[in-house]
Amino acid sequence: MGTIDVPLEFYLDDAEAAQVVGLVRELGAAGAEPADATFYDRSWRHALRLPERLRLFLAGFRRGEAAAACLVHGLPTDDAVLGPTPRHWDTPAGDRATLGHELFLGLCGLVLGEPFGWATLQSGRIVQNILPIVGDERRQNGYGSRALLEFHTEDGFHPQRCDYLLLLGLRNPDAVPTIVSSVRDVKLDPEDRAVLGQPRFLIFPDDEHVRQLQARDPDHPALRRARQLLEAPDPVPVLFGDPADPYLRLDRPFMRCVGDDPVAERALDTLMAELERVQQDVVVRPGSLLVVDNYRAVHGRRSFDVRYDGTDRWLKKLTASRDLRRGLSSGRVLA
């Protein structure tokens, strides 16, 4: 295990937790729907009503980039009130059991940036369900379980990928860890850094960005865009930005080098080995929020056994961008 520079941790005290509960109850009673893109355009000002210490913590994480991830603890969560873990991400639209959690997640996303969703994922929902799905056990996606979810940048194939990935724990009885590695902790020689900083790599869309729309809305224009990225991705570097303190993008199961390039392959393998060396397990427990800097860190998930009896791991996911005008297609949904 490495000496990763995460996580920074924040704990809501009792008064702050009560303040959050009161805020989300008020918004929920007024009909707020955080899965809907319009909520964020109408309700951004309510993020200012989150506890001041929490806002300052998240803003400091965003501005300072001192860590690759952070954790917020203390959101009240009642397992009995939640009801069983759904069997699929496509839960009924009228389900209100997790509304307060979704509102908290959305408001935290607004402190960090601009929440958005993908037209290709979960019907464009801004807040998404991460849970095991029958038949996906071995897939490289958020619905898998028995396969290790390998290190990746969230939506690393896309030029408008998120700056921040937010995962809020609802249920995790088996303490299934999310794995996080910071690019700042890896040790690479100058030659490998130079190769990884050159556009010698191709990153393809993961299966979900094609599979869901293909099954549900095969004529959607976003599916055509996903297929274009699948058939002809632009060569990109893996490391970019300041050479002394770089950002990264990768998704090893869905990438390859441009042409026959053993030098680039070796450099990428070296980076992956380093990311594994410095990895840290982070258990997202009920009522805890994990925020991953999608430019500083890669993440994955350990394999686990599933029961499909309503007690399996269940997270809520949201992605946020520092600048939503890049690539915006309609509302807060990117194609």
N, C-alpha and C positions, 0 to 999 in steps of 0.2 A: 504493500500500500504506500502511496506517495504522501508527500506533505502538501497536499492540494490546498489552494488558497480559499477553499470554501469549507463549510458554509458560514457566512455571517448569520447570526440568529437574533430574532426579536421575539419577545414574549408580551402578549397583551396582558395587562393587569385586569383585575376584576371590573374596575370602573370602565376601562376601555372596551372590554368584551361586552359589557352591558350597553355601552354607547353604540357599538356596531350592531348588536341585536336590535336595538330600538330603531336604528336607521333603516336596516333592511326590512323590518316589519312595516315601517311607514311606507317605504317604496313599494313593497309587495301589495299592501292594501290599496295603493293608488293604481295598481295594474301594471307595474313595471315588468318588462319581459327581457331579461338580459341575454337570452338566446337570439333576440331580434336585433338587427343592425341599428334600427332607429332609436333604440334605448340610449345608445352612446352619444348620439347627436342631441338628444333632448335632455339627458340627465348628467352630463359631464360635471356640472357644478356640484352635484351631490358628492363627488369624490373629495371635495374640500371639507366635507362634514365627517370624514373618517377621523379617528383620533390623531391629533397633531404629531405625536411621537411616531406613529406608524407611517404617516405621510413623509416625515423627515427621513425616516429610515429608508423607505423605498426610493425617495428622491436622491438620497445620498448614494445608494447602490447604483442608481442609473447614472448619475453625474460623475461619480468618482471612479467607477470601474475598478474598485479595489479588490473585488472578488468575482469569481466566475459564477457563483450562485449564492442565494441566501434563503433562509427559512424564516417564516412567520408562524408562531404557535399561539394557540389559545382561543380559536373560534369555537364557541360551544356547538357540539355535535351530539345528537341523541340517536343512537343506532336504531332504537325501536321506532322512532318517528320517521326515519328514512325509508323504511320498508325494505323489501328484498332488493339485492343487486339485480338490475334488469338483465334479461337474457340477450339484449341487443342494444346498440347505441340509439336506435330509433324508438325512443320511449314516447308515450302519448303526449301530445302537445299540451294537454291540460294538467299534467302532473305538477303539483305544487310542493311536493315534499322536500325538494332540494332548492326551492326558489331563493331562500335566504343565502344559501351558500353560493349560488350563481351570482347573486347581486353583489356579495362581498368580493367575489373573484373579479367581476366586471369593474367594480370601483377601484380595486387595486391595479387592474390593468390600465385604467385611465390615469392613475398617478404615474405609471411607468411610460405611457405612450398612448397609442391609438389602437384599441382592440380591433381585430378583423378576423374574418373567416375565409375559407376557400370554397368556391362554387363546386369544386370537385369532392369535397369532404363533408359528410353528414348533412347533405342538403343545404350547405351554406350557413349552418348554425355557427354563431360566434362562440358560444360556450358548448363544449362537446363532452361526451361521455367516453371515458377510458375504462374498459372492462373486458373480461374474457368472453369470447364468442365461440359457440360450437362450430367446429370446422376450421377455425383460424389458429388452432393451437400451435402450429409450426410456422406460421407466417411471420415475416419481419414487419410487424405493425403493432399498434397499441392494443389490439384485440388478441394477440398471441399470448401464450402462457408457457408451454412446455419447451419452447425454443428460447435461447438467449436472444434478447433484442440487442443487436450489436450497436456499437458506438456510431452515432450519426449527429450531424447538425440537423435541426428540425427543418424539413423541406429544403435541404441543402442544394437541390437541383435548381431552385428558382431564384432569379435575381431579386425578387421582392420578398424573400423569406423573412421571417420575423426577427426582431431584435431580442425579444424576450418570450420565453415559454413559461407559462404559469400552470402548475399542477396542484390542485387542492384535494386533500385527502378526505374522503367520506367514510371509506371502510378499508381496512387492511389487516385482517385478523392474523395473517401468517407473516406479517412484517416483511413483505416482499420488497426488496430494495430497488430503488432507482440508482443507476450507476452514473457518476459524473466524473469527468476528467477535464482539467484546465490546461489549455495550451501553454500557459506560463510555466507549468511544472515540468514540461518535457525537456530533455537534453538532446540536442541534435548538433552534429558537426556543421561547419559553415557550408560544406558542399551540399549536404542534404537540404539545408534551409534554402539554399539558392535554387535547387531543382524544384522544391515544393512551392516556391514563389513564382514559378513560371507557368504559363497556361498550357500544361501538358496532360491535363486530366479532363475526363468527361464524367458528369454526374447525371444520371437518368432519373426521371420521376419514379418514386416507389409505386408499388402495385396499386395502392389505394386510390391514388389520384386518377387512375384510369378505370379501375374495377367498379367503383361505386356509381359513377355517372353512366358507365357503359350499361349497367344493369337497370338503372332507374330513369335515365334521361339521355338516351344515346344521341339525340340531336342537339344537345346543349353546346353552345360555342366554346365553353371552357374545355370540353372533351377534345375538341379539335386542337386547341392550344396545347393541352397535355400531350397529345399524340405528336405534335410538332417537336416538343421538347424531348420526347422519347426517341423520335427518329433522327433528329439532328441537333443534339445539344451543342452549345458553344464550348470550346475548350476553356478551362478556367484554372487558376492556381488553387492550391489547397491552403497556402498561407498567403496573406495579403495585408496591406496597410504598412505600419511601421516595422521594418525588418527587425528592429531590436525588441519589439513588443507586439507581435503580429496577431491578427485575427485569423480564424480558420473556417473552412467549410469542407465537409466530407460526408459521405454515406457509403461506407466500404462495400456493402452488398450490392449497391446499385451504381458502382462506378468502375471505370477502367482507364487506362492510359491511352493517349492518342497514338495510334499505330503500335508498332513493336518498339517499346521503349523500356528495356530492362533497367536502365538507370533510374527512371522515374518510378518503376515498380518497386525497386529496392528502397528508394527513399520513402515511398508511401508505407511499405511494410515496416520500416524503421520507426516511422511516426506512430503507426498503430501499436507497435510493441511498447513504445514509450507511454502512450495514452493508457494502455493496460497496466503498465507498471505503476502509474501514479493515480489510478482510479480509486474512487471512494464510494462506498455504499451509503446511500441516504434513504432512510425509511420515511416515506411520507405517511404519517399517521393521521387518523381522523382529526379534523380541525386544524391541520397544519398546511401551510402553503409553501411550496418550493418554487422559487423563481430562478430560471437558468438563463444566463447571458448567452444567447445563441451565437454570438461572435467570439466569445472567449472560451466556450466549453462545448464538449460533446456529451451526449447522455445515452443511456440504454437502460435495460432492465434485466434483472436476473430471471431465470426460468422458475416456474412454480407449478405446483399441482392444483388443478381446478376441481371444484365439486359441482358447480352449476346447480346449487341448492339455495341460491339467494344470499349466501354469505361470502362470496368471493370479493376480491379486491375491486374497489370502485373509486375512481378519481374523476374530477372535473378538470377540463383543459381549456386554456385560453391562450391565444397568441397576440402579441402587441408589437407595433412598429413605431419607431421614432418619427417616421415621415410617411404618412398614409397616402400622400399624393403620388408616390412612386408606384405606377402600375395599377392604380385604382380603376376598376371597371364599372361598378355600380354600387352605390351605398358603401358598405364596408366589407364587401365580398370581392376577393381577387380571383381572377380567372387563371 
